[in-house]
Amino acid sequence: MEKKFKRTLVTTALPYANGPVHIGHLAGVYVPADIYTRYMRLNGRDVVMIGGSDEHGVPITIKARNEGVTPQDIVDRYHKIIKDSFEEFGVSFDVYSRTTSDIHHDTASEFFERLYNNGQFVEQTSEQLYDPVAGQFLADRYVRGECPHCHNLNAYGDQCEVCGTSLSPSELINPRSALSDAVPELRQTHHWYLPLDRWQPALEKWILEGHKEWKSNVYGQCKSWLDLGLQPRAVSRDLDWGVPVPVEGAEGKVLYVWFDAPIGYISNTKEILPDSWEKYWKDPETRIINFIGKDNIVFHCIVFPSMLMAYGDNFQLPDNVPANEFLNLEGDKISTSRNWAIWLHEYLRDFPGKQDVLRYVLTANAPETKDNDFTWRDFQARNNNELVAILGNFVNRAIVLTHKYFDGIVPARGELQDVDINAIDDMKQTIARLTDNIETFHFREALKEAMNIARIGNKYLQDTEPWKLAKTDMARVATILNVAIQICGNIDIAFEPFTPFMSKKLAGMLHLEKLDWNELGSIDLVAPETQLAKPELLFEKIEDDAIQAQLDRLDNIRRENQIKNFKPREISPTIDFETFEKVDIRVGTVVECVPVKKSKKLLKFTINDGLSTRTILSGIAEHFKAEDLVGKQVTFVANLAPREIKGIVSEGMILSALNADGSLSLIAPATPSTPGANVC
């Protein structure tokens, strides 16, 4: 029998305050968490949603060093951007705090001290990379070098941002310090470790036996870690930014961010509920739900639970950890370092008033079971074809018709006919599936069911055709429009977790003062004689030019990244001068240039080579327009053996350069030359 809980604590992974929030964060963590929390509130359940910025860790210190400011400057800037954009986007945290707060420092320090005093750590000395010039040990991110896989020259010691491969500093080719560019050396350092192996039996019982209902990606990753056997994990680092290790002899050491950050859930709860926080963490009748991305599974299912068990004092473990997979952008992995992302604060600026559109699209395309791809064309299509054409269309028709035939006053309904009863029954069955999907964290399917209510409404109006009956049977029209308005009321409640701004607007039109999930399925939500407000469009079409502007921005970013990471190919094998002299390179003038039929790449050139004209085919059609090349001068290999391509004999090769951004440049003389002039 499923356990009933008195209250629910929802936590969301803490984003690093070294940059803004992007759509990958939203789809993976914050939109799902907000959907669930809003649903719980609509049900009248006791729920608290906890969030905050993770403000310690190496990425923050690196950004501060690169910008010549302090780490505190960095986290102050980005914490505000993140917090403000979450609020504008409608992510309804009960508290969104930060790990540089005094209450967090005190909580994290006390947590470490209790584990330390109770003998829950082991101490180890190990060799780590050290920068002899900067005079400090190097975190993995402070080590850079050549990736052994793709040969990116600026790979980090923990990951190559170009090919995505996880690395260790020892794997890098020609490693160097990101602080001073010095070659790092190995030195001994002393740290405290949490012996995860001590808690392996308890974790196996809790996860493998007790939570087989977890999502397969979460359960499977946990099982893999447990099958390999857990090892002690360091809880301290040699850094000057973070919560200082609160024991003697730990000067210059701070709590490792993975140990520090999840304690933020506790300190943030204390901040908002100073007198009652313990019942949300220590009462067995509280259900704790951790919303995270898949890269945080091990920390929330293995490490943090081990910390809580080591602390004792009846701290409860999470009941579910519904982690999502990753969201890609236009076929490529989202990357902060490559600026390949859609940043929330920029989206809110570029698409004012369209928070719900992004919430809807990220949910409809959520990476719940596998990595998914966000594209701007899909964003536009879902808005125009679903939010506008299905949801907005039905609500607008129902309210407009009520204004047309009853001056906007909701009419009383008469006896229901089969078509009415069938529509209402279909709606109730849809609502049951919607509720079940939200309860089991299948938000993508839940959204489909919510939209199906609007589809039922559209079909109902199409089947009943009240605009035709208005000529002969206004009593029947009254019943139809009453039912249609009740469906609108159900839509209002059903969509509130997904599109809260739309629901607020619709509630205003219907004069619904309070939305209650327990009333879903009712056909008495909007009382007869209610005066409806004038209809407003819930959603508007997004035009092609707005989408093209976003695609152009991404194209520019892609080119910038290609240039930044460009590496010339290796020099070809050496040839002697006599061999080189055999190549006859000349200048020619383009007399005619046309595309080759049935080919996307080939252009057919007619070249004045000073002696006559010759035909040369070149595969550059994707880079140049044929008509723009007429009259231009080019260089070409004149003595290349003729070759038939697409039934056309090509008598040479036009020379061009492949640039770092993937574009081509024709090799041409800087000043006009006589056709046939030799390149020497």
VEXVO-208571 format. One record per residue (C-alpha): x, y, z. Coordinates in steps of 0.05 Angstrom, whole numbers. Layout:
BEGIN
east: X&north: Y&up: Z
...
This chain:
BEGIN
east: 0&north: 0&up: 0
east: 27&north: 69&up: -20
east: 50&north: 110&up: 40
east: 12&north: 175&up: 54
east: 53&north: 236&up: 74
east: 32&north: 297&up: 113
east: 78&north: 344&up: 75
east: 126&north: 348&up: 17
east: 194&north: 381&up: 11
east: 215&north: 395&up: -61
east: 288&north: 412&up: -73
east: 319&north: 435&up: -139
east: 392&north: 427&up: -159
east: 432&north: 489&up: -142
east: 457&north: 524&up: -206
east: 529&north: 549&up: -206
east: 530&north: 625&up: -198
east: 584&north: 633&up: -251
east: 534&north: 646&up: -307
east: 460&north: 653&up: -322
east: 409&north: 597&up: -327
east: 397&north: 565&up: -395
east: 342&north: 522&up: -425
east: 379&north: 458&up: -407
east: 374&north: 476&up: -333
east: 301&north: 493&up: -342
east: 281&north: 430&up: -378
east: 322&north: 385&up: -333
east: 304&north: 413&up: -264
east: 265&north: 477&up: -254
east: 204&north: 470&up: -299
east: 189&north: 398&up: -276
east: 198&north: 418&up: -203
east: 152&north: 479&up: -211
east: 99&north: 437&up: -247
east: 98&north: 387&up: -190
east: 98&north: 440&up: -135
east: 42&north: 480&up: -167
east: 2&north: 416&up: -175
east: 12&north: 401&up: -101
east: -10&north: 471&up: -81
east: -72&north: 465&up: -125
east: -88&north: 402&up: -86
east: -84&north: 439&up: -20
east: -24&north: 398&up: 3
east: 31&north: 423&up: 49
east: 90&north: 432&up: 2
east: 153&north: 475&up: 6
east: 198&north: 486&up: -55
east: 271&north: 501&up: -39
east: 323&north: 530&up: -86
east: 386&north: 572&up: -86
east: 452&north: 588&up: -120
east: 514&north: 545&up: -111
east: 566&north: 599&up: -101
east: 629&north: 560&up: -85
east: 673&north: 517&up: -129
east: 728&north: 524&up: -180
east: 687&north: 550&up: -240
east: 671&north: 612&up: -200
east: 743&north: 626&up: -181
east: 765&north: 615&up: -253
east: 715&north: 665&up: -279
east: 735&north: 716&up: -225
east: 808&north: 709&up: -243
east: 794&north: 716&up: -317
east: 754&north: 780&up: -305
east: 801&north: 809&up: -253
east: 747&north: 812&up: -199
east: 733&north: 775&up: -134
east: 693&north: 711&up: -130
east: 642&north: 749&up: -88
east: 633&north: 798&up: -146
east: 618&north: 740&up: -193
east: 567&north: 706&up: -148
east: 533&north: 771&up: -130
east: 524&north: 787&up: -203
east: 498&north: 720&up: -226
east: 457&north: 704&up: -164
east: 415&north: 766&up: -179
east: 409&north: 749&up: -253
east: 388&north: 677&up: -237
east: 340&north: 696&up: -181
east: 307&north: 752&up: -221
east: 299&north: 710&up: -284
east: 269&north: 652&up: -245
east: 218&north: 699&up: -214
east: 200&north: 730&up: -281
east: 194&north: 660&up: -312
east: 145&north: 639&up: -258
east: 187&north: 587&up: -221
east: 151&north: 592&up: -154
east: 204&north: 579&up: -102
east: 184&north: 588&up: -30
east: 256&north: 609&up: -20
east: 314&north: 620&up: -69
east: 376&north: 633&up: -27
east: 451&north: 624&up: -34
east: 509&north: 585&up: -5
east: 549&north: 647&up: 13
east: 497&north: 666&up: 66
east: 517&north: 666&up: 139
east: 464&north: 613&up: 156
east: 493&north: 567&up: 103
east: 564&north: 576&up: 127
east: 542&north: 560&up: 198
east: 501&north: 500&up: 177
east: 555&north: 470&up: 132
east: 608&north: 481&up: 186
east: 566&north: 448&up: 239
east: 551&north: 390&up: 192
east: 625&north: 377&up: 181
east: 642&north: 384&up: 255
east: 590&north: 333&up: 275
east: 615&north: 282&up: 226
east: 687&north: 298&up: 245
east: 674&north: 291&up: 320
east: 636&north: 226&up: 309
east: 693&north: 194&up: 271
east: 656&north: 193&up: 205
east: 715&north: 215&up: 163
east: 781&north: 182&up: 144
east: 843&north: 224&up: 133
east: 889&north: 211&up: 74
east: 952&north: 241&up: 44
east: 956&north: 240&up: -32
east: 995&north: 271&up: -89
east: 961&north: 327&up: -128
east: 984&north: 376&up: -181
east: 1015&north: 439&up: -155
east: 1032&north: 505&up: -189
east: 1103&north: 524&up: -166
east: 1095&north: 595&up: -193
east: 1026&north: 611&up: -164
east: 1044&north: 572&up: -101
east: 979&north: 531&up: -96
east: 949&north: 464&up: -110
east: 909&north: 459&up: -174
east: 838&north: 436&up: -179
east: 824&north: 395&up: -242
east: 793&north: 457&up: -276
east: 858&north: 496&up: -264
east: 896&north: 447&up: -307
east: 893&north: 454&up: -383
east: 926&north: 418&up: -440
east: 914&north: 381&up: -505
east: 856&north: 332&up: -506
east: 883&north: 262&up: -522
east: 819&north: 247&up: -562
east: 802&north: 307&up: -606
east: 868&north: 346&up: -594
east: 833&north: 409&up: -572
east: 890&north: 450&up: -544
east: 850&north: 480&up: -487
east: 817&north: 420&up: -454
east: 805&north: 423&up: -379
east: 833&north: 372&up: -330
east: 763&north: 344&up: -318
east: 731&north: 350&up: -387
east: 743&north: 370&up: -459
east: 689&north: 421&up: -477
east: 698&north: 407&up: -551
east: 687&north: 332&up: -554
east: 654&north: 325&up: -486
east: 700&north: 269&up: -461
east: 711&north: 265&up: -386
east: 785&north: 270&up: -369
east: 834&north: 270&up: -311
east: 893&north: 318&up: -309
east: 942&north: 261&up: -319
east: 911&north: 246&up: -388
east: 924&north: 315&up: -416
east: 981&north: 323&up: -466
east: 1029&north: 378&up: -445
east: 989&north: 399&up: -383
east: 998&north: 469&up: -356
east: 970&north: 512&up: -300
east: 912&north: 557&up: -318
east: 938&north: 605&up: -265
east: 1009&north: 618&up: -289
east: 1018&north: 574&up: -350
east: 1073&north: 537&up: -311
east: 1082&north: 462&up: -317
east: 1050&north: 433&up: -255
east: 1086&north: 384&up: -209
east: 1061&north: 331&up: -160
east: 1063&north: 347&up: -86
east: 1033&north: 315&up: -25
east: 971&north: 344&up: 9
east: 926&north: 322&up: 66
east: 850&north: 317&up: 63
east: 788&north: 288&up: 97
east: 747&north: 235&up: 61
east: 676&north: 209&up: 70
east: 681&north: 132&up: 68
east: 622&north: 117&up: 22
east: 639&north: 43&up: 26
east: 617&north: 45&up: 99
east: 546&north: 62&up: 77
east: 543&north: 16&up: 17
east: 500&north: -38&up: 51
east: 449&north: 14&up: 74
east: 448&north: 47&up: 6
east: 436&north: -20&up: -29
east: 378&north: -36&up: 17
east: 348&north: 34&up: 10
east: 355&north: 40&up: -66
east: 359&north: -30&up: -97
east: 306&north: -60&up: -52
east: 266&north: 0&up: -31
east: 260&north: 43&up: -93
east: 252&north: 1&up: -154
east: 198&north: 50&up: -176
east: 251&north: 103&up: -190
east: 263&north: 124&up: -263
east: 306&north: 73&up: -299
east: 362&north: 123&up: -312
east: 367&north: 139&up: -237
east: 360&north: 68&up: -212
east: 408&north: 42&up: -266
east: 463&north: 93&up: -252
east: 458&north: 80&up: -177
east: 463&north: 5&up: -188
east: 524&north: 14&up: -232
east: 560&north: 54&up: -178
east: 541&north: 3&up: -124
east: 561&north: -56&up: -167
east: 631&north: -26&up: -177
east: 639&north: -16&up: -102
east: 639&north: 52&up: -69
east: 704&north: 86&up: -48
east: 721&north: 142&up: 1
east: 710&north: 211&up: -29
east: 747&north: 275&up: -9
east: 706&north: 328&up: 27
east: 759&north: 382&up: 29
east: 801&north: 419&up: -22
east: 861&north: 465&up: -25
east: 827&north: 530&up: -43
east: 816&north: 600&up: -14
east: 743&north: 606&up: -36
east: 690&north: 567&up: 1
east: 668&north: 547&up: 71
east: 733&north: 539&up: 111
east: 745&north: 469&up: 140
east: 728&north: 482&up: 214
east: 783&north: 442&up: 248
east: 854&north: 457&up: 271
east: 908&north: 446&up: 220
east: 862&north: 459&up: 160
east: 888&north: 528&up: 140
east: 880&north: 540&up: 65
east: 828&north: 485&up: 59
east: 753&north: 491&up: 45
east: 695&north: 443&up: 41
east: 692&north: 409&up: -26
east: 633&north: 440&up: -65
east: 598&north: 373&up: -73
east: 597&north: 366&up: 3
east: 579&north: 439&up: 15
east: 525&north: 449&up: -38
east: 471&north: 398&up: -18
east: 474&north: 423&up: 53
east: 446&north: 486&up: 21
east: 379&north: 451&up: 17
east: 379&north: 447&up: 93
east: 406&north: 518&up: 106
east: 356&north: 548&up: 56
east: 299&north: 512&up: 92
east: 324&north: 539&up: 158
east: 324&north: 609&up: 128
east: 250&north: 608&up: 110
east: 226&north: 563&up: 167
east: 273&north: 578&up: 226
east: 225&north: 547&up: 277
east: 196&north: 489&up: 238
east: 249&north: 468&up: 188
east: 263&north: 402&up: 224
east: 194&north: 373&up: 209
east: 210&north: 379&up: 135
east: 276&north: 342&up: 143
east: 268&north: 295&up: 202
east: 194&north: 275&up: 205
east: 182&north: 207&up: 172
east: 115&north: 235&up: 148
east: 151&north: 285&up: 103
east: 163&north: 264&up: 31
east: 228&north: 293&up: 2
east: 233&north: 299&up: -74
east: 300&north: 320&up: -106
east: 292&north: 348&up: -177
east: 360&north: 344&up: -212
east: 394&north: 332&up: -279
east: 427&north: 265&up: -294
east: 497&north: 293&up: -280
east: 476&north: 300&up: -207
east: 448&north: 230&up: -195
east: 508&north: 203&up: -158
east: 511&north: 263&up: -111
east: 437&north: 260&up: -93
east: 428&north: 185&up: -90
east: 496&north: 161&up: -64
east: 536&north: 218&up: -33
east: 484&north: 263&up: 1
east: 445&north: 205&up: 30
east: 511&north: 178&up: 59
east: 523&north: 246&up: 90
east: 454&north: 246&up: 121
east: 461&north: 176&up: 148
east: 530&north: 194&up: 176
east: 500&north: 254&up: 210
east: 442&north: 215&up: 241
east: 391&north: 253&up: 282
east: 334&north: 223&up: 241
east: 349&north: 261&up: 177
east: 303&north: 231&up: 123
east: 327&north: 207&up: 56
east: 292&north: 228&up: -9
east: 231&north: 188&up: -30
east: 244&north: 202&up: -103
east: 297&north: 233&up: -147
east: 264&north: 245&up: -215
east: 326&north: 263&up: -256
east: 319&north: 282&up: -329
east: 368&north: 270&up: -385
east: 402&north: 327&up: -424
east: 371&north: 377&up: -472
east: 411&north: 393&up: -534
east: 405&north: 456&up: -576
east: 397&north: 452&up: -651
east: 432&north: 384&up: -653
east: 491&north: 403&up: -610
east: 506&north: 395&up: -535
east: 491&north: 457&up: -494
east: 556&north: 487&up: -469
east: 566&north: 547&up: -424
east: 639&north: 555&up: -443
east: 622&north: 556&up: -518
east: 561&north: 602&up: -507
east: 520&north: 549&up: -542
east: 456&north: 560&up: -503
east: 391&north: 598&up: -498
east: 399&north: 639&up: -435
east: 335&north: 650&up: -396
east: 346&north: 725&up: -382
east: 359&north: 737&up: -456
east: 297&north: 697&up: -477
east: 254&north: 739&up: -430
east: 283&north: 802&up: -463
east: 273&north: 776&up: -535
east: 204&north: 746&up: -523
east: 170&north: 790&up: -471
east: 106&north: 761&up: -444
east: 119&north: 693&up: -473
east: 143&north: 656&up: -411
east: 88&north: 604&up: -420
east: 109&north: 588&up: -490
east: 179&north: 566&up: -468
east: 150&north: 530&up: -407
east: 103&north: 492&up: -454
east: 155&north: 474&up: -506
east: 207&north: 452&up: -454
east: 154&north: 407&up: -422
east: 127&north: 380&up: -488
east: 198&north: 363&up: -510
east: 225&north: 345&up: -441
east: 285&north: 298&up: -438
east: 251&north: 252&up: -389
east: 277&north: 185&up: -415
east: 330&north: 205&up: -466
east: 368&north: 266&up: -490
east: 323&north: 311&up: -531
east: 335&north: 369&up: -578
east: 308&north: 439&up: -575
east: 300&north: 474&up: -642
east: 273&north: 543&up: -656
east: 229&north: 517&up: -712
east: 196&north: 467&up: -665
east: 187&north: 523&up: -614
east: 151&north: 564&up: -667
east: 109&north: 505&up: -691
east: 86&north: 485&up: -622
east: 66&north: 556&up: -606
east: 29&north: 568&up: -672
east: -1&north: 499&up: -683
east: -17&north: 479&up: -611
east: -21&north: 538&up: -563
east: -53&north: 585&up: -614
east: -91&north: 538&up: -660
east: -117&north: 488&up: -608
east: -118&north: 518&up: -538
east: -125&north: 591&up: -554
east: -174&north: 578&up: -611
east: -222&north: 538&up: -568
east: -223&north: 586&up: -509
east: -231&north: 646&up: -555
east: -289&north: 614&up: -594
east: -325&north: 594&up: -530
east: -320&north: 664&up: -498
east: -333&north: 702&up: -563
east: -396&north: 661&up: -578
east: -421&north: 673&up: -507
east: -412&north: 748&up: -516
east: -445&north: 744&up: -584
east: -508&north: 707&up: -564
east: -514&north: 723&up: -489
east: -477&north: 789&up: -480
east: -421&north: 752&up: -444
east: -466&north: 726&up: -389
east: -458&north: 651&up: -377
east: -526&north: 620&up: -393
east: -558&north: 565&up: -352
east: -557&north: 497&up: -386
east: -616&north: 454&up: -400
east: -620&north: 379&up: -408
east: -555&north: 347&up: -432
east: -555&north: 307&up: -496
east: -510&north: 249&up: -513
east: -459&north: 294&up: -549
east: -453&north: 336&up: -485
east: -447&north: 276&up: -439
east: -395&north: 243&up: -484
east: -352&north: 306&up: -484
east: -357&north: 312&up: -409
east: -340&north: 239&up: -399
east: -281&north: 244&up: -447
east: -256&north: 304&up: -408
east: -261&north: 268&up: -341
east: -223&north: 208&up: -367
east: -169&north: 254&up: -395
east: -164&north: 289&up: -327
east: -154&north: 223&up: -292
east: -96&north: 206&up: -338
east: -68&north: 277&up: -329
east: -69&north: 270&up: -254
east: -37&north: 201&up: -254
east: 19&north: 226&up: -300
east: 36&north: 285&up: -255
east: 35&north: 241&up: -193
east: 86&north: 194&up: -226
east: 130&north: 251&up: -253
east: 111&north: 239&up: -326
east: 101&north: 313&up: -341
east: 108&north: 308&up: -417
east: 50&north: 258&up: -420
east: 11&north: 300&up: -369
east: 17&north: 361&up: -414
east: -9&north: 321&up: -473
east: -71&north: 303&up: -433
east: -81&north: 375&up: -412
east: -80&north: 396&up: -486
east: -128&north: 339&up: -501
east: -180&north: 376&up: -459
east: -176&north: 434&up: -509
east: -180&north: 385&up: -566
east: -243&north: 356&up: -535
east: -271&north: 427&up: -530
east: -256&north: 442&up: -603
east: -288&north: 377&up: -626
east: -349&north: 391&up: -582
east: -361&north: 459&up: -614
east: -350&north: 430&up: -683
east: -399&north: 373&up: -670
east: -453&north: 417&up: -639
east: -447&north: 478&up: -685
east: -481&north: 529&up: -639
east: -475&north: 584&up: -692
east: -524&north: 545&up: -736
east: -572&north: 528&up: -679
east: -575&north: 601&up: -659
east: -624&north: 612&up: -716
east: -675&north: 562&up: -688
east: -659&north: 538&up: -617
east: -627&north: 588&up: -568
east: -643&north: 542&up: -509
east: -598&north: 489&up: -539
east: -544&north: 542&up: -554
east: -547&north: 561&up: -481
east: -532&north: 490&up: -459
east: -475&north: 482&up: -509
east: -441&north: 547&up: -489
east: -450&north: 532&up: -416
east: -414&north: 465&up: -426
east: -361&north: 500&up: -468
east: -348&north: 551&up: -414
east: -342&north: 495&up: -362
east: -290&north: 462&up: -406
east: -253&north: 528&up: -407
east: -255&north: 528&up: -331
east: -225&north: 458&up: -330
east: -171&north: 481&up: -378
east: -155&north: 538&up: -331
east: -141&north: 490&up: -273
east: -107&north: 436&up: -314
east: -57&north: 483&up: -346
east: -39&north: 524&up: -284
east: 21&north: 480&up: -267
east: 47&north: 485&up: -338
east: 27&north: 555&up: -362
east: 11&north: 596&up: -300
east: 10&north: 664&up: -335
east: -42&north: 640&up: -385
east: -83&north: 609&up: -329
east: -83&north: 674&up: -291
east: -108&north: 712&up: -352
east: -161&north: 660&up: -366
east: -184&north: 660&up: -294
east: -194&north: 735&up: -300
east: -238&north: 726&up: -362
east: -279&north: 671&up: -327
east: -280&north: 706&up: -260
east: -252&north: 645&up: -225
east: -224&north: 670&up: -159
east: -191&north: 606&up: -136
east: -166&north: 545&up: -175
east: -174&north: 478&up: -142
east: -148&north: 413&up: -172
east: -200&north: 374&up: -134
east: -254&north: 409&up: -175
east: -226&north: 385&up: -241
east: -279&north: 349&up: -280
east: -335&north: 391&up: -252
east: -384&north: 424&up: -299
east: -404&north: 475&up: -247
east: -339&north: 515&up: -244
east: -368&north: 578&up: -274
east: -436&north: 595&up: -246
east: -494&north: 616&up: -291
east: -504&north: 691&up: -295
east: -429&north: 702&up: -289
east: -409&north: 762&up: -331
east: -348&north: 742&up: -371
east: -295&north: 793&up: -385
east: -280&north: 812&up: -457
east: -241&north: 758&up: -492
east: -166&north: 767&up: -499
east: -120&north: 725&up: -541
east: -84&north: 676&up: -496
east: -27&north: 665&up: -545
east: -4&north: 700&up: -609
east: 31&north: 672&up: -670
east: 106&north: 677&up: -672
east: 130&north: 702&up: -739
east: 187&north: 676&up: -781
east: 231&north: 737&up: -772
east: 234&north: 728&up: -696
east: 257&north: 656&up: -705
east: 307&north: 674&up: -759
east: 339&north: 725&up: -713
east: 351&north: 670&up: -662
east: 379&north: 623&up: -715
east: 425&north: 678&up: -741
east: 451&north: 689&up: -670
east: 467&north: 615&up: -663
east: 502&north: 615&up: -731
east: 546&north: 672&up: -708
east: 563&north: 635&up: -643
east: 579&north: 572&up: -683
east: 627&north: 610&up: -727
east: 660&north: 643&up: -668
east: 671&north: 575&up: -636
east: 699&north: 546&up: -700
east: 748&north: 603&up: -705
east: 767&north: 598&up: -631
east: 781&north: 523&up: -635
east: 811&north: 523&up: -705
east: 873&north: 480&up: -712
east: 908&north: 477&up: -779
east: 916&north: 407&up: -807
east: 985&north: 376&up: -806
east: 1034&north: 397&up: -861
east: 1034&north: 348&up: -920
east: 1097&north: 307&up: -932
east: 1156&north: 347&up: -960
east: 1165&north: 350&up: -1035
east: 1227&north: 372&up: -1074
east: 1229&north: 436&up: -1114
east: 1229&north: 399&up: -1181
east: 1163&north: 367&up: -1164
east: 1133&north: 434&up: -1143
east: 1156&north: 466&up: -1209
east: 1112&north: 417&up: -1247
east: 1049&north: 450&up: -1218
east: 1027&north: 507&up: -1265
east: 984&north: 557&up: -1226
east: 955&north: 615&up: -1266
east: 907&north: 674&up: -1260
east: 843&north: 672&up: -1300
east: 781&north: 715&up: -1307
east: 711&north: 684&up: -1299
east: 673&north: 694&up: -1364
east: 612&north: 653&up: -1343
east: 590&north: 615&up: -1281
east: 528&north: 572&up: -1275
east: 503&north: 518&up: -1227
east: 511&north: 446&up: -1251
east: 443&north: 413&up: -1259
east: 424&north: 360&up: -1207
east: 482&north: 380&up: -1162
east: 480&north: 422&up: -1098
east: 555&north: 432&up: -1095
east: 582&north: 442&up: -1165
east: 590&north: 506&up: -1205
east: 611&north: 506&up: -1278
east: 663&north: 561&up: -1294
east: 683&north: 586&up: -1362
east: 752&north: 616&up: -1351
east: 792&north: 664&up: -1396
east: 862&north: 636&up: -1386
east: 898&north: 685&up: -1433
east: 903&north: 634&up: -1489
east: 831&north: 615&up: -1498
east: 774&north: 594&up: -1452
east: 769&north: 531&up: -1411
east: 716&north: 497&up: -1369
east: 729&north: 482&up: -1295
east: 681&north: 450&up: -1246
east: 687&north: 470&up: -1173
east: 649&north: 445&up: -1112
east: 637&north: 513&up: -1080
east: 563&north: 525&up: -1096
east: 544&north: 523&up: -1023
east: 591&north: 582&up: -1009
east: 581&north: 628&up: -1069
east: 527&north: 651&up: -1116
east: 545&north: 636&up: -1189
east: 524&north: 705&up: -1214
east: 568&north: 740&up: -1163
east: 631&north: 707&up: -1191
east: 625&north: 730&up: -1263
east: 681&north: 780&up: -1278
east: 721&north: 760&up: -1218
east: 793&north: 736&up: -1223
east: 813&north: 669&up: -1194
east: 875&north: 626&up: -1191
east: 874&north: 556&up: -1219
east: 918&north: 495&up: -1232
east: 925&north: 497&up: -1308
east: 961&north: 430&up: -1320
east: 916&north: 384&up: -1280
east: 894&north: 324&up: -1321
east: 823&north: 334&up: -1349
east: 768&north: 297&up: -1311
east: 696&north: 283&up: -1330
east: 645&north: 300&up: -1276
east: 569&north: 298&up: -1287
east: 582&north: 290&up: -1361
east: 624&north: 354&up: -1363
east: 700&north: 354&up: -1375
east: 735&north: 397&up: -1322
east: 802&north: 426&up: -1345
east: 835&north: 447&up: -1280
east: 823&north: 464&up: -1207
east: 804&north: 532&up: -1178
east: 842&north: 547&up: -1114
east: 806&north: 567&up: -1050
east: 821&north: 568&up: -975
east: 779&north: 533&up: -921
east: 773&north: 583&up: -864
east: 768&north: 568&up: -790
east: 693&north: 582&up: -790
east: 680&north: 532&up: -846
east: 672&north: 586&up: -900
east: 713&north: 588&up: -964
east: 755&north: 644&up: -993
east: 775&north: 644&up: -1066
east: 850&north: 653&up: -1077
east: 855&north: 713&up: -1123
east: 908&north: 766&up: -1139
east: 906&north: 827&up: -1094
east: 907&north: 873&up: -1155
east: 881&north: 859&up: -1226
east: 927&north: 813&up: -1265
east: 931&north: 794&up: -1339
east: 893&north: 729&up: -1353
east: 944&north: 674&up: -1360
east: 995&north: 705&up: -1313
east: 1035&north: 653&up: -1276
east: 1033&north: 649&up: -1200
east: 1105&north: 646&up: -1178
